[in-house]
Amino acid sequence: MERVLSWCANHKTTLIPAVTCVVLIALWQFSVDCGLIANFLLPTPLQVCHAAVQDCALLCQHAQTTLLEALYGLVFGCILGFVVAVIMDVCAPIRYALSPLITVSQTVPTIAIAPLLVLWLGYGLLPKVVLVILTTFFPITISLTAGFQSVSPDMLNLMKTMGATPFQLFWYVKIPGAIEHAFSGLTISATYAIVAAVIAEWLGGYAGLGVYMIRVRKSFSYDRMFAVIVLISALSLALMGCVRGLQHICMPYKKYERNQHE
């Protein structure tokens, strides 16, 4: 018994969310089975699982397209965000000029930009990737800019007195000082990437989870609709997990610091 309690205490960060999800799913199933919620309005978890298994091949085919769009957009969004953050850090007037414009660009609804991109760029892969880039570069830019600005001036002055070049200051001081901020922004961008790709597919496309959602919605197949929603969430979580795995590789000392605090 003590061993079980000890295991639960050591894994509470994963055990508590897992138990919560199981309880909520059980309540969902119970509510529909007992007639508290009409089944034609809300399918049961078992029906959703059945629909996912039945359409597994089709879902995987559409998921490949969406994942490809999200990955391309995330990579190019990170590159764009990094370049813009570096330019804003190097030149203060550019930072003052671009900061409000970048912020305003995020107030425009994604659902309003997508049809314009489809109109300008067609129904292929390009407009989806561009929309993901526009969605994901903002967290990277803001996080990196804050990280560059948070570097200790004393450290910079010390490096300057030692004869460091601007490139050496950037590579050995600013990049290490901003890497944690960069991964925070990258985690947020990863959650946006899949959703942005799906939204773009809603408004025009030949394949992808967004296209699949439109088709099943028109046929009122709500069990399939919930199945694709679960898949979208799973892909977003998987992408976030990859980012956190990369963070552990690049910042192994953070795990040691957390263990020390615990």
C-alpha positions as CSV (number, residue, x, y, z in Angstrom):
1,M,0.0,0.0,0.0
2,E,2.8,2.4,0.9
3,R,4.5,1.6,-2.4
4,V,1.3,2.4,-4.3
5,L,0.9,5.7,-2.4
6,S,4.5,6.6,-3.1
7,W,4.0,5.9,-6.8
8,C,0.9,8.0,-6.9
9,A,2.7,10.9,-5.2
10,N,5.6,10.7,-7.6
11,H,3.3,10.7,-10.7
12,K,0.6,13.1,-9.4
13,T,1.3,15.6,-12.3
14,T,0.2,13.0,-14.8
15,L,-2.2,10.9,-12.7
16,I,-4.5,13.7,-11.6
17,P,-5.2,15.0,-15.2
18,A,-5.7,11.4,-16.4
19,V,-8.2,10.6,-13.7
20,T,-10.0,13.9,-14.4
21,C,-10.3,13.0,-18.1
22,V,-11.6,9.5,-17.3
23,V,-14.2,10.9,-15.0
24,L,-15.4,13.5,-17.5
25,I,-15.7,10.9,-20.3
26,A,-17.6,8.6,-17.9
27,L,-20.0,11.4,-17.1
28,W,-20.4,12.2,-20.8
29,Q,-21.3,8.6,-21.6
30,F,-23.7,8.4,-18.6
31,S,-25.5,11.6,-19.5
32,V,-26.3,10.4,-23.0
33,D,-27.1,6.9,-22.1
34,C,-29.6,8.1,-19.4
35,G,-31.2,10.5,-21.8
36,L,-30.1,13.7,-20.0
37,I,-28.7,14.8,-23.4
38,A,-30.3,13.7,-26.6
39,N,-28.1,11.4,-28.6
40,F,-28.8,13.1,-31.9
41,L,-27.2,16.2,-30.4
42,L,-24.3,14.6,-28.7
43,P,-22.8,11.2,-29.6
44,T,-21.4,9.0,-26.8
45,P,-17.6,8.5,-26.5
46,L,-18.1,4.9,-27.7
47,Q,-19.8,6.2,-30.8
48,V,-17.0,8.6,-31.4
49,C,-14.4,5.8,-31.0
50,H,-16.4,3.6,-33.4
51,A,-16.5,6.4,-36.0
52,A,-12.7,7.0,-35.6
53,V,-12.0,3.3,-36.1
54,Q,-14.4,3.1,-39.1
55,D,-12.8,6.1,-40.8
56,C,-9.3,5.5,-39.6
57,A,-7.7,5.3,-43.1
58,L,-9.5,8.4,-44.3
59,L,-8.6,10.4,-41.2
60,C,-4.9,9.4,-41.5
61,Q,-4.9,10.5,-45.1
62,H,-6.4,13.9,-44.3
63,A,-4.2,14.2,-41.1
64,Q,-1.1,13.9,-43.2
65,T,-2.1,16.9,-45.3
66,T,-2.9,19.0,-42.3
67,L,0.2,18.0,-40.4
68,L,2.4,18.8,-43.4
69,E,0.8,22.3,-43.7
70,A,1.3,22.9,-40.0
71,L,4.9,21.8,-40.0
72,Y,5.9,23.8,-43.0
73,G,4.1,26.9,-41.6
74,L,5.6,26.4,-38.1
75,V,9.2,26.1,-39.5
76,F,8.9,29.1,-41.7
77,G,7.0,31.0,-39.0
78,C,9.9,30.3,-36.6
79,I,12.5,31.5,-39.1
80,L,10.5,34.7,-39.8
81,G,9.9,35.3,-36.1
82,F,13.7,34.9,-35.4
83,V,14.7,37.2,-38.2
84,V,12.2,39.9,-37.1
85,A,13.2,39.6,-33.4
86,V,16.9,40.0,-34.3
87,I,16.2,43.0,-36.4
88,M,14.1,44.6,-33.7
89,D,16.8,43.9,-31.1
90,V,19.6,45.3,-33.2
91,C,17.8,48.5,-34.2
92,A,15.7,50.3,-31.6
93,P,13.9,52.6,-34.1
94,I,12.8,49.5,-36.1
95,R,11.6,47.9,-32.9
96,Y,9.5,50.9,-32.0
97,A,8.1,51.0,-35.6
98,L,7.3,47.3,-35.9
99,S,6.0,46.5,-32.4
100,P,2.6,48.1,-32.8
101,L,2.2,46.8,-36.4
102,I,3.0,43.2,-35.3
103,T,0.5,43.5,-32.4
104,V,-2.2,44.9,-34.7
105,S,-1.6,42.1,-37.1
106,Q,-2.8,39.7,-34.5
107,T,-6.1,41.5,-33.9
108,V,-7.3,40.6,-37.4
109,P,-9.4,37.4,-37.2
110,T,-7.8,34.4,-38.9
111,I,-11.2,33.4,-40.3
112,A,-11.1,36.8,-42.2
113,I,-7.7,36.3,-43.7
114,A,-8.1,32.8,-44.9
115,P,-10.6,33.5,-47.7
116,L,-8.3,36.3,-49.0
117,L,-5.3,34.0,-49.1
118,V,-7.4,31.3,-50.9
119,L,-8.5,34.0,-53.4
120,W,-4.9,35.2,-54.0
121,L,-3.0,32.0,-53.8
122,G,-5.4,29.3,-54.9
123,Y,-6.7,26.1,-53.2
124,G,-3.4,24.3,-52.9
125,L,-0.9,24.0,-50.1
126,L,0.5,27.5,-50.2
127,P,-2.4,29.6,-48.7
128,K,-2.6,27.2,-45.8
129,V,1.1,27.4,-45.1
130,V,1.0,31.2,-45.3
131,L,-1.8,31.4,-42.8
132,V,0.1,29.1,-40.4
133,I,3.1,31.4,-40.8
134,L,1.1,34.5,-40.0
135,T,-0.4,32.8,-37.0
136,T,2.8,31.3,-35.5
137,F,5.5,33.9,-36.1
138,F,4.0,36.4,-33.5
139,P,4.6,34.3,-30.3
140,I,8.1,33.6,-31.5
141,T,8.9,37.2,-32.3
142,I,7.5,38.6,-29.0
143,S,9.2,35.9,-26.9
144,L,12.6,36.2,-28.5
145,T,12.4,40.0,-28.3
146,A,11.6,39.8,-24.6
147,G,14.4,37.3,-24.2
148,F,17.0,39.5,-25.9
149,Q,16.0,42.5,-23.8
150,S,16.2,40.5,-20.6
151,V,19.9,39.7,-21.0
152,S,22.0,41.3,-18.1
153,P,23.7,44.5,-19.2
154,D,26.5,43.7,-16.9
155,M,27.2,40.5,-18.8
156,L,27.2,42.4,-22.1
157,N,29.6,45.1,-20.7
158,L,31.9,42.4,-19.4
159,M,32.0,40.7,-22.8
160,K,32.7,44.1,-24.4
161,T,35.6,44.8,-22.1
162,M,37.0,41.4,-23.1
163,G,37.0,42.5,-26.8
164,A,33.9,40.5,-27.9
165,T,32.5,41.3,-31.3
166,P,28.8,42.1,-31.9
167,F,28.4,38.6,-33.3
168,Q,30.0,37.0,-30.3
169,L,27.8,39.0,-27.9
170,F,24.8,37.8,-29.8
171,W,25.9,34.1,-30.0
172,Y,27.4,33.6,-26.6
173,V,25.2,35.9,-24.5
174,K,21.9,36.8,-26.1
175,I,21.0,33.5,-27.6
176,P,21.6,31.5,-24.4
177,G,19.7,34.2,-22.4
178,A,16.7,34.1,-24.7
179,I,16.5,30.3,-25.4
180,E,14.0,29.7,-22.6
181,H,11.8,32.5,-23.9
182,A,12.1,31.1,-27.4
183,F,10.8,27.7,-26.3
184,S,7.9,29.3,-24.5
185,G,6.9,31.1,-27.7
186,L,7.5,28.0,-29.8
187,T,5.1,25.9,-27.5
188,I,2.4,28.5,-28.0
189,S,3.0,28.5,-31.8
190,A,2.8,24.7,-31.9
191,T,-0.7,24.8,-30.4
192,Y,-1.7,27.4,-33.0
193,A,-0.2,25.6,-36.1
194,I,-2.7,22.7,-36.4
195,V,-5.7,24.9,-35.7
196,A,-4.6,27.5,-38.2
197,A,-4.2,24.9,-40.9
198,V,-7.6,23.4,-40.2
199,I,-9.2,26.9,-40.4
200,A,-7.6,27.5,-43.8
201,E,-8.9,24.2,-45.0
202,W,-12.4,25.1,-44.0
203,L,-12.5,27.9,-46.6
204,G,-11.0,26.1,-49.5
205,G,-9.0,23.0,-50.2
206,Y,-9.0,19.5,-51.6
207,A,-7.7,17.5,-48.6
208,G,-7.1,17.9,-44.9
209,L,-8.9,17.6,-41.6
210,G,-10.7,20.9,-42.2
211,V,-12.1,19.6,-45.5
212,Y,-13.1,16.3,-43.8
213,M,-14.9,18.3,-41.1
214,I,-16.9,20.3,-43.7
215,R,-18.0,17.1,-45.4
216,V,-19.2,15.3,-42.3
217,R,-20.9,18.4,-41.0
218,K,-23.0,18.6,-44.1
219,S,-24.0,15.0,-43.6
220,F,-24.8,15.6,-39.9
221,S,-22.4,12.9,-38.8
222,Y,-21.7,14.3,-35.4
223,D,-19.8,11.2,-34.3
224,R,-17.3,11.7,-37.1
225,M,-17.2,15.4,-36.3
226,F,-16.2,14.6,-32.7
227,A,-13.7,12.0,-33.9
228,V,-11.8,14.6,-36.0
229,I,-11.9,17.1,-33.2
230,V,-10.2,14.6,-30.9
231,L,-7.6,13.9,-33.6
232,I,-6.9,17.6,-34.0
233,S,-6.4,17.9,-30.3
234,A,-4.1,14.9,-30.3
235,L,-2.0,16.3,-33.1
236,S,-1.6,19.6,-31.3
237,L,-0.6,17.9,-28.1
238,A,1.9,15.7,-30.0
239,L,3.4,18.8,-31.6
240,M,3.7,20.4,-28.2
241,G,5.3,17.2,-26.8
242,C,7.9,17.4,-29.6
243,V,8.7,21.0,-28.7
244,R,9.1,20.1,-25.1
245,G,11.3,17.1,-26.0
246,L,13.5,19.4,-28.0
247,Q,13.6,21.8,-25.1
248,H,14.8,19.0,-22.8
249,I,17.6,18.2,-25.3
250,C,18.7,21.9,-25.7
251,M,18.2,22.7,-22.0
252,P,19.1,19.6,-20.0
253,Y,20.0,21.7,-16.9
254,K,16.4,22.7,-16.5
255,K,15.4,19.2,-15.5
256,Y,18.1,19.2,-12.9
257,E,16.9,22.6,-11.5
258,R,13.3,21.3,-11.2
259,N,14.5,18.2,-9.4
260,Q,16.4,20.4,-7.0
261,H,13.3,22.5,-6.2
262,E,11.2,19.4,-5.7
